[in-house]
Amino acid sequence: MTYQKTGFTYRVAFDTKENLFIAYNANNEDQFAYGITIEEAVAALIRN
């Protein structure tokens, strides 16, 4: 699914091997961030 937060569009996936969520920039999949929770992954992506 694709989500939008304050004009920033992103996708979220779950890495089952590492047990971490991954948030991807929907417009540039080279930009991504990991987090233990979805919120943590999205916040890390927005900070980058």
C-alpha positions in Angstrom: 0.0 0.0 0.0 1.0 3.6 -0.5 0.5 6.2 2.2 0.9 9.9 2.4 2.0 12.0 5.3 2.2 15.8 4.9 2.9 15.6 1.2 5.4 12.7 1.6 4.3 9.5 -0.2 5.7 6.2 1.1 5.3 2.5 1.2 5.8 0.1 4.1 7.0 -3.5 4.0 8.1 -6.0 6.7 11.4 -7.8 6.5 10.7 -11.3 8.0 14.4 -12.3 8.2 15.4 -9.2 10.2 11.9 -8.6 11.9 12.0 -5.0 10.9 9.6 -2.7 9.1 11.0 -0.9 6.0 9.5 2.4 4.8 10.3 3.3 1.2 9.9 6.7 -0.6 7.2 5.9 -3.2 8.9 8.3 -5.6 12.4 7.1 -5.1 12.9 3.5 -3.8 16.6 4.2 -3.3 15.5 6.1 -0.2 14.4 3.8 2.6 14.6 3.4 6.4 14.2 0.6 8.9 12.4 0.5 12.2 11.2 -1.8 14.9 7.7 -0.2 14.4 6.0 1.2 11.4 6.1 4.6 13.0 9.8 4.4 13.7 10.6 3.4 10.1 8.4 6.2 8.7 9.9 8.8 11.1 13.5 7.7 10.1 12.6 7.9 6.4 11.2 11.5 6.8 14.3 12.6 8.7 16.5 11.4 5.9 
